């Protein structure tokens, strides 16, 4: 099974699909803007990074 992580530019893990809960709680009244990196891991364990920009 592949793993998905979303990481901000400081390297904080915002979401990790291997954990039951997201490690980051976003207040619903706040927009989350910025640049993030989503890493997906294939079955061999190699990560692929995808840049995600929220404007």
mmCIF file as Biopython writes it, N, C-alpha, C and O atoms, coordinates in Angstrom:
data_model
#
loop_
_atom_site.group_PDB
_atom_site.id
_atom_site.type_symbol
_atom_site.label_atom_id
_atom_site.label_alt_id
_atom_site.label_comp_id
_atom_site.label_asym_id
_atom_site.label_entity_id
_atom_site.label_seq_id
_atom_site.pdbx_PDB_ins_code
_atom_site.Cartn_x
_atom_site.Cartn_y
_atom_site.Cartn_z
_atom_site.occupancy
_atom_site.B_iso_or_equiv
_atom_site.auth_seq_id
_atom_site.auth_asym_id
_atom_site.pdbx_PDB_model_num
ATOM 1   N N  . UNK A ? 1  ? 0.844   -1.190 0.000  1.0 0.0 1  A 1 
ATOM 2   C CA . UNK A ? 1  ? 0.000   0.000  0.000  1.0 0.0 1  A 1 
ATOM 3   C C  . UNK A ? 1  ? 0.883   1.245  0.000  1.0 0.0 1  A 1 
ATOM 4   O O  . UNK A ? 1  ? 1.884   1.304  0.713  1.0 0.0 1  A 1 
ATOM 5   N N  . UNK A ? 2  ? 0.511   2.222  -0.792 1.0 0.0 2  A 1 
ATOM 6   C CA . UNK A ? 2  ? 1.335   3.422  -0.883 1.0 0.0 2  A 1 
ATOM 7   C C  . UNK A ? 2  ? 1.008   4.368  0.265  1.0 0.0 2  A 1 
ATOM 8   O O  . UNK A ? 2  ? -0.077  4.330  0.845  1.0 0.0 2  A 1 
ATOM 9   N N  . UNK A ? 3  ? 1.973   5.206  0.568  1.0 0.0 3  A 1 
ATOM 10  C CA . UNK A ? 3  ? 1.844   6.165  1.655  1.0 0.0 3  A 1 
ATOM 11  C C  . UNK A ? 3  ? 1.790   7.567  1.078  1.0 0.0 3  A 1 
ATOM 12  O O  . UNK A ? 3  ? 2.497   7.884  0.122  1.0 0.0 3  A 1 
ATOM 13  N N  . UNK A ? 4  ? 0.945   8.404  1.664  1.0 0.0 4  A 1 
ATOM 14  C CA . UNK A ? 4  ? 0.847   9.795  1.231  1.0 0.0 4  A 1 
ATOM 15  C C  . UNK A ? 4  ? 1.149   10.692 2.422  1.0 0.0 4  A 1 
ATOM 16  O O  . UNK A ? 4  ? 0.597   10.511 3.507  1.0 0.0 4  A 1 
ATOM 17  N N  . UNK A ? 5  ? 2.028   11.655 2.208  1.0 0.0 5  A 1 
ATOM 18  C CA . UNK A ? 5  ? 2.307   12.672 3.211  1.0 0.0 5  A 1 
ATOM 19  C C  . UNK A ? 5  ? 2.151   14.039 2.570  1.0 0.0 5  A 1 
ATOM 20  O O  . UNK A ? 5  ? 2.448   14.217 1.388  1.0 0.0 5  A 1 
ATOM 21  N N  . UNK A ? 6  ? 1.684   15.007 3.355  1.0 0.0 6  A 1 
ATOM 22  C CA . UNK A ? 6  ? 1.691   16.401 2.914  1.0 0.0 6  A 1 
ATOM 23  C C  . UNK A ? 6  ? 2.575   17.164 3.897  1.0 0.0 6  A 1 
ATOM 24  O O  . UNK A ? 6  ? 2.355   17.121 5.108  1.0 0.0 6  A 1 
ATOM 25  N N  . UNK A ? 7  ? 3.575   17.861 3.363  1.0 0.0 7  A 1 
ATOM 26  C CA . UNK A ? 7  ? 4.592   18.514 4.176  1.0 0.0 7  A 1 
ATOM 27  C C  . UNK A ? 7  ? 4.657   19.983 3.774  1.0 0.0 7  A 1 
ATOM 28  O O  . UNK A ? 7  ? 4.610   20.299 2.585  1.0 0.0 7  A 1 
ATOM 29  N N  . UNK A ? 8  ? 4.766   20.896 4.763  1.0 0.0 8  A 1 
ATOM 30  C CA . UNK A ? 8  ? 4.925   22.302 4.398  1.0 0.0 8  A 1 
ATOM 31  C C  . UNK A ? 8  ? 6.399   22.609 4.140  1.0 0.0 8  A 1 
ATOM 32  O O  . UNK A ? 8  ? 7.260   21.742 4.294  1.0 0.0 8  A 1 
ATOM 33  N N  . UNK A ? 9  ? 6.681   23.859 3.743  1.0 0.0 9  A 1 
ATOM 34  C CA . UNK A ? 9  ? 8.051   24.185 3.337  1.0 0.0 9  A 1 
ATOM 35  C C  . UNK A ? 9  ? 9.036   24.107 4.495  1.0 0.0 9  A 1 
ATOM 36  O O  . UNK A ? 9  ? 10.234  23.947 4.263  1.0 0.0 9  A 1 
ATOM 37  N N  . UNK A ? 10 ? 8.569   24.214 5.725  1.0 0.0 10 A 1 
ATOM 38  C CA . UNK A ? 10 ? 9.461   24.061 6.871  1.0 0.0 10 A 1 
ATOM 39  C C  . UNK A ? 10 ? 9.700   22.591 7.213  1.0 0.0 10 A 1 
ATOM 40  O O  . UNK A ? 10 ? 10.502  22.281 8.094  1.0 0.0 10 A 1 
ATOM 41  N N  . UNK A ? 11 ? 9.017   21.697 6.529  1.0 0.0 11 A 1 
ATOM 42  C CA . UNK A ? 11 ? 9.209   20.277 6.794  1.0 0.0 11 A 1 
ATOM 43  C C  . UNK A ? 11 ? 8.255   19.688 7.810  1.0 0.0 11 A 1 
ATOM 44  O O  . UNK A ? 11 ? 8.400   18.525 8.188  1.0 0.0 11 A 1 
ATOM 45  N N  . UNK A ? 12 ? 7.270   20.476 8.267  1.0 0.0 12 A 1 
ATOM 46  C CA . UNK A ? 12 ? 6.279   19.937 9.194  1.0 0.0 12 A 1 
ATOM 47  C C  . UNK A ? 12 ? 5.336   19.011 8.436  1.0 0.0 12 A 1 
ATOM 48  O O  . UNK A ? 12 ? 4.846   19.365 7.363  1.0 0.0 12 A 1 
ATOM 49  N N  . UNK A ? 13 ? 5.084   17.844 8.981  1.0 0.0 13 A 1 
ATOM 50  C CA . UNK A ? 13 ? 4.150   16.914 8.343  1.0 0.0 13 A 1 
ATOM 51  C C  . UNK A ? 13 ? 2.734   17.336 8.721  1.0 0.0 13 A 1 
ATOM 52  O O  . UNK A ? 13 ? 2.370   17.344 9.897  1.0 0.0 13 A 1 
ATOM 53  N N  . UNK A ? 14 ? 1.940   17.688 7.711  1.0 0.0 14 A 1 
ATOM 54  C CA . UNK A ? 14 ? 0.560   18.111 7.958  1.0 0.0 14 A 1 
ATOM 55  C C  . UNK A ? 14 ? -0.388  16.931 7.912  1.0 0.0 14 A 1 
ATOM 56  O O  . UNK A ? 14 ? -1.406  16.918 8.604  1.0 0.0 14 A 1 
ATOM 57  N N  . UNK A ? 15 ? -0.061  15.954 7.109  1.0 0.0 15 A 1 
ATOM 58  C CA . UNK A ? 15 ? -0.935  14.799 6.961  1.0 0.0 15 A 1 
ATOM 59  C C  . UNK A ? 15 ? -0.085  13.588 6.630  1.0 0.0 15 A 1 
ATOM 60  O O  . UNK A ? 15 ? 0.846   13.681 5.830  1.0 0.0 15 A 1 
ATOM 61  N N  . UNK A ? 16 ? -0.393  12.469 7.230  1.0 0.0 16 A 1 
ATOM 62  C CA . UNK A ? 16 ? 0.318   11.227 6.952  1.0 0.0 16 A 1 
ATOM 63  C C  . UNK A ? 16 ? -0.715  10.121 6.866  1.0 0.0 16 A 1 
ATOM 64  O O  . UNK A ? 16 ? -1.417  9.846  7.840  1.0 0.0 16 A 1 
ATOM 65  N N  . UNK A ? 17 ? -0.814  9.485  5.709  1.0 0.0 17 A 1 
ATOM 66  C CA . UNK A ? 17 ? -1.849  8.481  5.510  1.0 0.0 17 A 1 
ATOM 67  C C  . UNK A ? 17 ? -1.610  7.228  6.340  1.0 0.0 17 A 1 
ATOM 68  O O  . UNK A ? 17 ? -2.529  6.431  6.524  1.0 0.0 17 A 1 
ATOM 69  N N  . UNK A ? 18 ? -0.385  7.036  6.848  1.0 0.0 18 A 1 
ATOM 70  C CA . UNK A ? 18 ? -0.128  5.850  7.667  1.0 0.0 18 A 1 
ATOM 71  C C  . UNK A ? 18 ? -0.591  6.041  9.100  1.0 0.0 18 A 1 
ATOM 72  O O  . UNK A ? 18 ? -0.670  5.075  9.858  1.0 0.0 18 A 1 
ATOM 73  N N  . UNK A ? 19 ? -0.903  7.287  9.486  1.0 0.0 19 A 1 
ATOM 74  C CA . UNK A ? 19 ? -1.415  7.535  10.828 1.0 0.0 19 A 1 
ATOM 75  C C  . UNK A ? 19 ? -2.928  7.654  10.749 1.0 0.0 19 A 1 
ATOM 76  O O  . UNK A ? 19 ? -3.480  8.036  9.717  1.0 0.0 19 A 1 
ATOM 77  N N  . UNK A ? 20 ? -3.592  7.322  11.848 1.0 0.0 20 A 1 
ATOM 78  C CA . UNK A ? 20 ? -5.051  7.362  11.824 1.0 0.0 20 A 1 
ATOM 79  C C  . UNK A ? 20 ? -5.565  8.785  11.724 1.0 0.0 20 A 1 
ATOM 80  O O  . UNK A ? 20 ? -6.570  9.037  11.059 1.0 0.0 20 A 1 
ATOM 81  N N  . UNK A ? 21 ? -4.891  9.714  12.376 1.0 0.0 21 A 1 
ATOM 82  C CA . UNK A ? 21 ? -5.327  11.105 12.360 1.0 0.0 21 A 1 
ATOM 83  C C  . UNK A ? 21 ? -4.284  11.947 11.666 1.0 0.0 21 A 1 
ATOM 84  O O  . UNK A ? 21 ? -3.099  11.615 11.662 1.0 0.0 21 A 1 
ATOM 85  N N  . UNK A ? 22 ? -4.730  13.033 11.084 1.0 0.0 22 A 1 
ATOM 86  C CA . UNK A ? 22 ? -3.785  14.015 10.577 1.0 0.0 22 A 1 
ATOM 87  C C  . UNK A ? 22 ? -3.032  14.603 11.765 1.0 0.0 22 A 1 
ATOM 88  O O  . UNK A ? 22 ? -3.596  14.772 12.846 1.0 0.0 22 A 1 
ATOM 89  N N  . UNK A ? 23 ? -1.761  14.912 11.559 1.0 0.0 23 A 1 
ATOM 90  C CA . UNK A ? 23 ? -0.977  15.481 12.650 1.0 0.0 23 A 1 
ATOM 91  C C  . UNK A ? 23 ? -1.197  16.983 12.766 1.0 0.0 23 A 1 
ATOM 92  O O  . UNK A ? 23 ? -0.587  17.630 13.618 1.0 0.0 23 A 1 
ATOM 93  N N  . UNK A ? 24 ? -2.043  17.537 11.939 1.0 0.0 24 A 1 
ATOM 94  C CA . UNK A ? 24 ? -2.225  18.988 11.907 1.0 0.0 24 A 1 
ATOM 95  C C  . UNK A ? 24 ? -3.705  19.280 11.829 1.0 0.0 24 A 1 
ATOM 96  O O  . UNK A ? 24 ? -4.398  18.745 10.963 1.0 0.0 24 A 1 
ATOM 97  N N  . UNK A ? 25 ? -4.201  20.124 12.720 1.0 0.0 25 A 1 
ATOM 98  C CA . UNK A ? 25 ? -5.619  20.483 12.719 1.0 0.0 25 A 1 
ATOM 99  C C  . UNK A ? 25 ? -5.756  21.900 12.185 1.0 0.0 25 A 1 
ATOM 100 O O  . UNK A ? 25 ? -5.129  22.829 12.694 1.0 0.0 25 A 1 
ATOM 101 N N  . UNK A ? 26 ? -6.572  22.056 11.166 1.0 0.0 26 A 1 
ATOM 102 C CA . UNK A ? 26 ? -6.761  23.356 10.537 1.0 0.0 26 A 1 
ATOM 103 C C  . UNK A ? 26 ? -8.086  23.942 11.017 1.0 0.0 26 A 1 
ATOM 104 O O  . UNK A ? 26 ? -9.127  23.308 10.843 1.0 0.0 26 A 1 
ATOM 105 N N  . UNK A ? 27 ? -8.077  25.145 11.621 1.0 0.0 27 A 1 
ATOM 106 C CA . UNK A ? 27 ? -9.332  25.782 11.999 1.0 0.0 27 A 1 
ATOM 107 C C  . UNK A ? 27 ? -10.197 26.023 10.761 1.0 0.0 27 A 1 
ATOM 108 O O  . UNK A ? 27 ? -9.696  26.447 9.720  1.0 0.0 27 A 1 
ATOM 109 N N  . UNK A ? 28 ? -11.488 25.753 10.881 1.0 0.0 28 A 1 
ATOM 110 C CA . UNK A ? 28 ? -12.358 25.839 9.714  1.0 0.0 28 A 1 
ATOM 111 C C  . UNK A ? 28 ? -12.576 27.273 9.258  1.0 0.0 28 A 1 
ATOM 112 O O  . UNK A ? 28 ? -12.993 27.497 8.122  1.0 0.0 28 A 1 
ATOM 113 N N  . UNK A ? 29 ? -12.304 28.255 10.123 1.0 0.0 29 A 1 
ATOM 114 C CA . UNK A ? 29 ? -12.533 29.644 9.722  1.0 0.0 29 A 1 
ATOM 115 C C  . UNK A ? 29 ? -11.280 30.280 9.140  1.0 0.0 29 A 1 
ATOM 116 O O  . UNK A ? 29 ? -11.228 31.500 8.990  1.0 0.0 29 A 1 
ATOM 117 N N  . UNK A ? 30 ? -10.277 29.490 8.812  1.0 0.0 30 A 1 
ATOM 118 C CA . UNK A ? 30 ? -9.013  30.038 8.339  1.0 0.0 30 A 1 
ATOM 119 C C  . UNK A ? 30 ? -8.661  29.366 7.016  1.0 0.0 30 A 1 
ATOM 120 O O  . UNK A ? 30 ? -8.724  28.142 6.894  1.0 0.0 30 A 1 
ATOM 121 N N  . UNK A ? 31 ? -8.289  30.179 6.027  1.0 0.0 31 A 1 
ATOM 122 C CA . UNK A ? 31 ? -7.821  29.611 4.766  1.0 0.0 31 A 1 
ATOM 123 C C  . UNK A ? 31 ? -6.372  29.207 4.922  1.0 0.0 31 A 1 
ATOM 124 O O  . UNK A ? 31 ? -5.593  29.907 5.569  1.0 0.0 31 A 1 
ATOM 125 N N  . UNK A ? 32 ? -6.014  28.106 4.344  1.0 0.0 32 A 1 
ATOM 126 C CA . UNK A ? 32 ? -4.638  27.628 4.437  1.0 0.0 32 A 1 
ATOM 127 C C  . UNK A ? 32 ? -3.945  27.952 3.127  1.0 0.0 32 A 1 
ATOM 128 O O  . UNK A ? 32 ? -4.175  27.298 2.109  1.0 0.0 32 A 1 
ATOM 129 N N  . UNK A ? 33 ? -3.090  28.974 3.164  1.0 0.0 33 A 1 
ATOM 130 C CA . UNK A ? 33 ? -2.404  29.400 1.950  1.0 0.0 33 A 1 
ATOM 131 C C  . UNK A ? 33 ? -0.933  29.055 2.052  1.0 0.0 33 A 1 
ATOM 132 O O  . UNK A ? 33 ? -0.378  28.978 3.148  1.0 0.0 33 A 1 
ATOM 133 N N  . UNK A ? 34 ? -0.315  28.852 0.925  1.0 0.0 34 A 1 
ATOM 134 C CA . UNK A ? 34 ? 1.118   28.611 0.936  1.0 0.0 34 A 1 
ATOM 135 C C  . UNK A ? 34 ? 1.518   27.505 -0.022 1.0 0.0 34 A 1 
ATOM 136 O O  . UNK A ? 34 ? 0.734   27.054 -0.858 1.0 0.0 34 A 1 
ATOM 137 N N  . UNK A ? 35 ? 2.757   27.088 0.129  1.0 0.0 35 A 1 
ATOM 138 C CA . UNK A ? 35 ? 3.320   26.046 -0.722 1.0 0.0 35 A 1 
ATOM 139 C C  . UNK A ? 35 ? 3.539   24.806 0.138  1.0 0.0 35 A 1 
ATOM 140 O O  . UNK A ? 35 ? 4.097   24.888 1.232  1.0 0.0 35 A 1 
ATOM 141 N N  . UNK A ? 36 ? 3.102   23.679 -0.356 1.0 0.0 36 A 1 
ATOM 142 C CA . UNK A ? 36 ? 3.239   22.417 0.361  1.0 0.0 36 A 1 
ATOM 143 C C  . UNK A ? 36 ? 3.823   21.385 -0.587 1.0 0.0 36 A 1 
ATOM 144 O O  . UNK A ? 36 ? 3.817   21.562 -1.806 1.0 0.0 36 A 1 
ATOM 145 N N  . UNK A ? 37 ? 4.319   20.326 -0.019 1.0 0.0 37 A 1 
ATOM 146 C CA . UNK A ? 37 ? 4.845   19.239 -0.831 1.0 0.0 37 A 1 
ATOM 147 C C  . UNK A ? 37 ? 4.129   17.965 -0.432 1.0 0.0 37 A 1 
ATOM 148 O O  . UNK A ? 37 ? 4.111   17.593 0.742  1.0 0.0 37 A 1 
ATOM 149 N N  . UNK A ? 38 ? 3.543   17.301 -1.407 1.0 0.0 38 A 1 
ATOM 150 C CA . UNK A ? 38 ? 2.888   16.034 -1.151 1.0 0.0 38 A 1 
ATOM 151 C C  . UNK A ? 38 ? 3.817   14.938 -1.628 1.0 0.0 38 A 1 
ATOM 152 O O  . UNK A ? 38 ? 4.215   14.919 -2.793 1.0 0.0 38 A 1 
ATOM 153 N N  . UNK A ? 39 ? 4.164   14.028 -0.738 1.0 0.0 39 A 1 
ATOM 154 C CA . UNK A ? 39 ? 5.021   12.930 -1.155 1.0 0.0 39 A 1 
ATOM 155 C C  . UNK A ? 39 ? 4.216   11.651 -1.170 1.0 0.0 39 A 1 
ATOM 156 O O  . UNK A ? 39 ? 3.553   11.312 -0.190 1.0 0.0 39 A 1 
ATOM 157 N N  . UNK A ? 40 ? 4.272   10.947 -2.275 1.0 0.0 40 A 1 
ATOM 158 C CA . UNK A ? 40 ? 3.643   9.642  -2.371 1.0 0.0 40 A 1 
ATOM 159 C C  . UNK A ? 40 ? 4.756   8.617  -2.468 1.0 0.0 40 A 1 
ATOM 160 O O  . UNK A ? 40 ? 5.746   8.828  -3.168 1.0 0.0 40 A 1 
ATOM 161 N N  . UNK A ? 41 ? 4.592   7.508  -1.764 1.0 0.0 41 A 1 
ATOM 162 C CA . UNK A ? 41 ? 5.620   6.489  -1.753 1.0 0.0 41 A 1 
ATOM 163 C C  . UNK A ? 41 ? 5.115   5.253  -2.472 1.0 0.0 41 A 1 
ATOM 164 O O  . UNK A ? 41 ? 4.022   4.761  -2.190 1.0 0.0 41 A 1 
ATOM 165 N N  . UNK A ? 42 ? 5.910   4.757  -3.395 1.0 0.0 42 A 1 
ATOM 166 C CA . UNK A ? 42 ? 5.493   3.534  -4.070 1.0 0.0 42 A 1 
ATOM 167 C C  . UNK A ? 42 ? 5.861   2.329  -3.202 1.0 0.0 42 A 1 
ATOM 168 O O  . UNK A ? 42 ? 6.409   2.480  -2.110 1.0 0.0 42 A 1 
ATOM 169 N N  . UNK A ? 43 ? 5.554   1.148  -3.699 1.0 0.0 43 A 1 
ATOM 170 C CA . UNK A ? 43 ? 5.742   -0.059 -2.896 1.0 0.0 43 A 1 
ATOM 171 C C  . UNK A ? 43 ? 7.210   -0.339 -2.591 1.0 0.0 43 A 1 
ATOM 172 O O  . UNK A ? 43 ? 7.514   -1.036 -1.623 1.0 0.0 43 A 1 
ATOM 173 N N  . UNK A ? 44 ? 8.116   0.189  -3.396 1.0 0.0 44 A 1 
ATOM 174 C CA . UNK A ? 44 ? 9.538   -0.027 -3.118 1.0 0.0 44 A 1 
ATOM 175 C C  . UNK A ? 44 ? 10.064  0.971  -2.092 1.0 0.0 44 A 1 
ATOM 176 O O  . UNK A ? 44 ? 11.224  0.890  -1.688 1.0 0.0 44 A 1 
ATOM 177 N N  . UNK A ? 45 ? 9.227   1.906  -1.669 1.0 0.0 45 A 1 
ATOM 178 C CA . UNK A ? 45 ? 9.635   2.853  -0.640 1.0 0.0 45 A 1 
ATOM 179 C C  . UNK A ? 45 ? 10.280  4.111  -1.164 1.0 0.0 45 A 1 
ATOM 180 O O  . UNK A ? 45 ? 10.792  4.910  -0.380 1.0 0.0 45 A 1 
ATOM 181 N N  . UNK A ? 46 ? 10.269  4.311  -2.471 1.0 0.0 46 A 1 
ATOM 182 C CA . UNK A ? 46 ? 10.848  5.545  -3.018 1.0 0.0 46 A 1 
ATOM 183 C C  . UNK A ? 46 ? 9.813   6.658  -2.995 1.0 0.0 46 A 1 
ATOM 184 O O  . UNK A ? 46 ? 8.703   6.471  -3.495 1.0 0.0 46 A 1 
ATOM 185 N N  . UNK A ? 47 ? 10.152  7.817  -2.424 1.0 0.0 47 A 1 
ATOM 186 C CA . UNK A ? 47 ? 9.180   8.913  -2.393 1.0 0.0 47 A 1 
ATOM 187 C C  . UNK A ? 47 ? 9.189   9.725  -3.682 1.0 0.0 47 A 1 
ATOM 188 O O  . UNK A ? 47 ? 10.235  9.946  -4.292 1.0 0.0 47 A 1 
ATOM 189 N N  . UNK A ? 48 ? 8.014   10.157 -4.076 1.0 0.0 48 A 1 
ATOM 190 C CA . UNK A ? 48 ? 7.865   11.099 -5.182 1.0 0.0 48 A 1 
ATOM 191 C C  . UNK A ? 48 ? 7.241   12.350 -4.597 1.0 0.0 48 A 1 
ATOM 192 O O  . UNK A ? 48 ? 6.227   12.274 -3.902 1.0 0.0 48 A 1 
ATOM 193 N N  . UNK A ? 49 ? 7.842   13.512 -4.873 1.0 0.0 49 A 1 
ATOM 194 C CA . UNK A ? 49 ? 7.348   14.765 -4.293 1.0 0.0 49 A 1 
ATOM 195 C C  . UNK A ? 49 ? 6.573   15.558 -5.330 1.0 0.0 49 A 1 
ATOM 196 O O  . UNK A ? 49 ? 7.019   15.728 -6.465 1.0 0.0 49 A 1 
ATOM 197 N N  . UNK A ? 50 ? 5.408   16.039 -4.924 1.0 0.0 50 A 1 
ATOM 198 C CA . UNK A ? 50 ? 4.562   16.857 -5.783 1.0 0.0 50 A 1 
ATOM 199 C C  . UNK A ? 50 ? 4.377   18.187 -5.073 1.0 0.0 50 A 1 
ATOM 200 O O  . UNK A ? 50 ? 3.991   18.224 -3.905 1.0 0.0 50 A 1 
ATOM 201 N N  . UNK A ? 51 ? 4.649   19.272 -5.771 1.0 0.0 51 A 1 
ATOM 202 C CA . UNK A ? 51 ? 4.485   20.602 -5.176 1.0 0.0 51 A 1 
ATOM 203 C C  . UNK A ? 51 ? 3.023   21.007 -5.263 1.0 0.0 51 A 1 
ATOM 204 O O  . UNK A ? 51 ? 2.403   20.903 -6.322 1.0 0.0 51 A 1 
ATOM 205 N N  . UNK A ? 52 ? 2.480   21.466 -4.155 1.0 0.0 52 A 1 
ATOM 206 C CA . UNK A ? 52 ? 1.091   21.900 -4.094 1.0 0.0 52 A 1 
ATOM 207 C C  . UNK A ? 52 ? 1.087   23.350 -3.631 1.0 0.0 52 A 1 
ATOM 208 O O  . UNK A ? 52 ? 1.628   23.663 -2.570 1.0 0.0 52 A 1 
ATOM 209 N N  . UNK A ? 53 ? 0.483   24.240 -4.417 1.0 0.0 53 A 1 
ATOM 210 C CA . UNK A ? 53 ? 0.405   25.654 -4.049 1.0 0.0 53 A 1 
ATOM 211 C C  . UNK A ? 53 ? -1.054  26.005 -3.792 1.0 0.0 53 A 1 
ATOM 212 O O  . UNK A ? 53 ? -1.913  25.780 -4.644 1.0 0.0 53 A 1 
ATOM 213 N N  . UNK A ? 54 ? -1.329  26.555 -2.616 1.0 0.0 54 A 1 
ATOM 214 C CA . UNK A ? 54 ? -2.684  27.003 -2.282 1.0 0.0 54 A 1 
ATOM 215 C C  . UNK A ? 54 ? -2.645  28.522 -2.208 1.0 0.0 54 A 1 
ATOM 216 O O  . UNK A ? 54 ? -1.964  29.092 -1.356 1.0 0.0 54 A 1 
ATOM 217 N N  . UNK A ? 55 ? -3.379  29.174 -3.104 1.0 0.0 55 A 1 
ATOM 218 C CA . UNK A ? 55 ? -3.357  30.641 -3.140 1.0 0.0 55 A 1 
ATOM 219 C C  . UNK A ? 55 ? -4.689  31.218 -2.685 1.0 0.0 55 A 1 
ATOM 220 O O  . UNK A ? 55 ? -4.854  32.438 -2.650 1.0 0.0 55 A 1 
#
